[in-house]
Amino acid sequence: MEVKPAPSRRVRRFDPQRRERILDAAIEVIAEHGVAATTHRLIAQAADVPLGSLTYHFTSLDDLRAQAFTRLAQRLSAAYAAHFDAVRTPDELIEAITDMVHGNVGADAGEWTVSYELYLAALRDPALRTVTEEWMRTSRTVLERYVDPDTARGLDALIEGLVMHRMLSTAPFPRHITRAAVARAVAPEPGTAAPGTPTPEPGGRR
C-alpha cells in the first residue's frame, strides 16, 4: 500500500511590521497617483503584501487612507518640532522658518504632495478634518514657544503658503523674499516684546 506524503502546510510569514508597511505604501501611492486614483490593489503591490492583508488590518479604503494621513502628519509634526529645538532668539526663529520653507524640514517632495492631497480630501470629507486640525494645532503649539497665539496662527498659515508657492513655482524662489516675509510676520507691534523674549513674571522677575 502506497503511503501518500502529507500535504505540506503553508508557512505563515512572520511580518510584525506589515500594518506600518501598508501605511507607508499608501503614502507613496497617494503621492504618485493622488487620492482619487489610489486603490487597494496599488497599495498592496507597493507594500508587497497580499490584497487580503489590507482588508484584515483596515475596515475600508477610507479607513486606510485616514490612518496613512495620520501617520504622515505625526511624522512631519515630530520633524517640525525638532527643527525649532535650537532656536533661542528672534533672528534664529526667522532663520529657522526660512530654512523650513526652503528645506522641507526632513520631508521629501512626495510627503509634501501627500500633505496637500490631505488638505484637498479634507475639504470633501469632514472626517479627515480631525487629522488636519490636530496637525495645525501641533504646529501652532511649537510656534507658541516663541510668539503669541495669534502670531503663531498667522505664521503657520504663512509657512504653508510659502511652501506651496515654492513647490509650484517654475522659477527659483528667492530665499531673501521668504526671509523678509517671515521677518515682517514676527515683528512685534509697538510696545510689545520681541518674539522669543520670555514673559516677565509678577514682581519683575524673568
Phi and psi in degrees as a GROMACS rama.xvg file:
@    title "Ramachandran Plot"
@    xaxis  label "Phi"
@    yaxis  label "Psi"
@TYPE xy
-79.8319  128.142  GLU-2
-94.6182  118.463  VAL-3
-80.6016  138.119  LYS-4
-66.0323  144.06  PRO-5
-64.6842  139.331  ALA-6
-60.5066  137.058  PRO-7
-70.841  140.845  SER-8
-89.3173  136.945  ARG-9
-70.7196  125.337  ARG-10
-80.7208  126.077  VAL-11
-73.95  130.27  ARG-12
-71.9075  126.797  ARG-13
-80.334  113.903  PHE-14
-143.889  73.0076  ASP-15
-66.4574  -19.538  PRO-16
-98.2765  15.0546  GLN-17
-60.9545  -45.0187  ARG-18
-59.3679  -45.1305  ARG-19
-65.6824  -35.8211  GLU-20
-67.4039  -35.12  ARG-21
-64.2836  -43.6942  ILE-22
-63.0764  -42.6847  LEU-23
-65.8123  -36.5241  ASP-24
-66.1958  -37.927  ALA-25
-61.7768  -40.2528  ALA-26
-61.3332  -43.6012  ILE-27
-62.9966  -43.1282  GLU-28
-66.5034  -42.4749  VAL-29
-62.4718  -39.4377  ILE-30
-62.4812  -37.993  ALA-31
-83.9203  -38.831  GLU-32
-112.07  -15.4588  HIS-33
86.4723  160.578  GLY-34
-60.3179  -45.5136  VAL-35
-61.2691  -33.8653  ALA-36
-96.2106  0.609816  ALA-37
-76.7666  130.901  THR-38
-130.042  164.109  THR-39
-55.6926  -44.2932  HIS-40
-63.8321  -43.5153  ARG-41
-62.9804  -39.8746  LEU-42
-67.7372  -43.9855  ILE-43
-60.2343  -41.5451  ALA-44
-63.9676  -43.7089  GLN-45
-66.025  -33.8809  ALA-46
-86.1301  -11.1754  ALA-47
58.093  51.7377  ASP-48
-133.515  158.804  VAL-49
-62.5495  151.021  PRO-50
-58.645  -34.8559  LEU-51
-64.9033  -21.6717  GLY-52
-62.9798  -32.4012  SER-53
-68.7088  -43.3288  LEU-54
-75.0069  -19.9837  THR-55
-72.706  -42.5907  TYR-56
-89.9293  -22.5754  HIS-57
-134.513  140.518  PHE-58
-72.4378  -24.9937  THR-59
-163.275  171.648  SER-60
-64.9561  -35.7396  LEU-61
-63.1462  -40.9914  ASP-62
-63.7407  -45.0997  ASP-63
-61.2962  -44.4103  LEU-64
-62.7325  -44.7228  ARG-65
-63.4964  -40.4893  ALA-66
-70.3233  -33.2866  GLN-67
-66.5587  -42.7935  ALA-68
-61.4209  -42.027  PHE-69
-62.8729  -42.463  THR-70
-61.728  -44.074  ARG-71
-65.2904  -43.7593  LEU-72
-60.3879  -41.8392  ALA-73
-65.7836  -39.6377  GLN-74
-66.3777  -44.5782  ARG-75
-70.5027  -33.3356  LEU-76
-65.0209  -39.4022  SER-77
-64.6967  -42.1112  ALA-78
-66.3119  -37.6216  ALA-79
-61.0035  -49.3635  TYR-80
-63.4561  -43.3984  ALA-81
-63.6797  -30.6129  ALA-82
-61.0123  -29.5709  HIS-83
-98.541  2.04526  PHE-84
-57.5639  -34.8037  ASP-85
-91.1773  0.381149  ALA-86
-72.8854  128.72  VAL-87
-129.813  -21.2241  ARG-88
-127.354  163.524  THR-89
-57.0999  -42.2551  PRO-90
-63.3377  -38.4892  ASP-91
-66.0804  -34.4754  GLU-92
-64.2668  -45.9137  LEU-93
-61.9281  -43.8676  ILE-94
-64.981  -40.308  GLU-95
-63.9799  -41.9639  ALA-96
-67.6755  -40.9954  ILE-97
-61.6418  -43.4477  THR-98
-60.8163  -38.3129  ASP-99
-61.1741  -46.2528  MET-100
-63.2831  -37.0471  VAL-101
-98.1211  -8.85873  HIS-102
-120.024  -2.58744  GLY-103
70.1985  0.0120795  ASN-104
50.7199  51.0781  VAL-105
79.7271  -1.06386  GLY-106
-102.809  140.634  ALA-107
-89.446  175.75  ASP-108
-61.1536  -35.5572  ALA-109
-63.423  -41.0865  GLY-110
-68.1308  -37.6935  GLU-111
-65.9887  -36.2372  TRP-112
-60.4524  -44.1452  THR-113
-64.7875  -35.95  VAL-114
-61.7775  -38.2335  SER-115
-75.1693  -29.6735  TYR-116
-62.0677  -38.2981  GLU-117
-62.9725  -45.6743  LEU-118
-59.1422  -43.7086  TYR-119
-65.4485  -43.2233  LEU-120
-64.506  -36.7988  ALA-121
-67.1126  -25.8544  ALA-122
-65.0746  -31.4478  LEU-123
-95.9325  -24.0713  ARG-124
-123.631  99.0316  ASP-125
-56.9421  -25.7588  PRO-126
-62.6201  -27.8151  ALA-127
-80.0272  -11.2133  LEU-128
-69.8669  -20.5148  ARG-129
-65.3578  -33.678  THR-130
-69.4232  -48.1865  VAL-131
-67.5867  -37.7377  THR-132
-64.6205  -43.3261  GLU-133
-64.9733  -39.2009  GLU-134
-62.7685  -47.8711  TRP-135
-65.4909  -37.914  MET-136
-64.1077  -40.1166  ARG-137
-63.9177  -42.5074  THR-138
-62.7023  -43.5872  SER-139
-65.2193  -36.621  ARG-140
-61.3077  -39.1557  THR-141
-63.4092  -47.0605  VAL-142
-66.1297  -28.1524  LEU-143
-70.9511  -5.50215  GLU-144
-66.0059  -23.7487  ARG-145
-120.053  -24.4133  TYR-146
-136.596  167.975  VAL-147
-71.3279  162.044  ASP-148
-56.9345  -39.4379  PRO-149
-65.6577  -42.9063  ASP-150
-65.6604  -38.2357  THR-151
-60.5133  -41.1394  ALA-152
-63.4208  -43.4256  ARG-153
-66.1739  -40.1312  GLY-154
-64.0868  -41.0776  LEU-155
-58.8385  -45.2132  ASP-156
-66.022  -39.9045  ALA-157
-62.6785  -44.442  LEU-158
-59.6272  -47.2026  ILE-159
-59.1645  -45.3268  GLU-160
-65.9176  -41.2132  GLY-161
-66.4031  -40.177  LEU-162
-62.0771  -43.657  VAL-163
-63.311  -43.7795  MET-164
-62.413  -40.8781  HIS-165
-65.1386  -40.6192  ARG-166
-68.2211  -33.5641  MET-167
-90.1142  -12.9079  LEU-168
-70.537  135.526  SER-169
-88.9903  -7.13561  THR-170
-117.171  161.179  ALA-171
-54.5532  139.318  PRO-172
-101.016  104.893  PHE-173
-60.572  131.317  PRO-174
-64.2569  -36.4952  ARG-175
-65.8804  -29.1895  HIS-176
-68.9717  -42.754  ILE-177
-59.9967  -46.9785  THR-178
-62.6483  -40.8018  ARG-179
-64.7659  -39.6765  ALA-180
-65.3554  -41.4378  ALA-181
-66.8302  -42.031  VAL-182
-60.6508  -40.559  ALA-183
-65.409  -37.1269  ARG-184
-69.642  -31.0767  ALA-185
-98.639  -3.41934  VAL-186
-61.3109  130.412  ALA-187
-71.3659  147.83  PRO-188
-72.1848  155.938  GLU-189
-53.5035  132.06  PRO-190
87.8315  0.0974776  GLY-191
-112.316  162.391  THR-192
-74.8328  152.213  ALA-193
-66.4454  150.031  ALA-194
-58.8128  139.645  PRO-195
89.7251  -5.26817  GLY-196
-83.4804  126.778  THR-197
-59.4537  143.081  PRO-198
-76.5664  128.671  THR-199
-61.9237  141.16  PRO-200
-84.1917  161.972  GLU-201
-56.597  140.013  PRO-202
93.7369  2.42855  GLY-203
90.4511  -3.48259  GLY-204
-76.5409  156.227  ARG-205
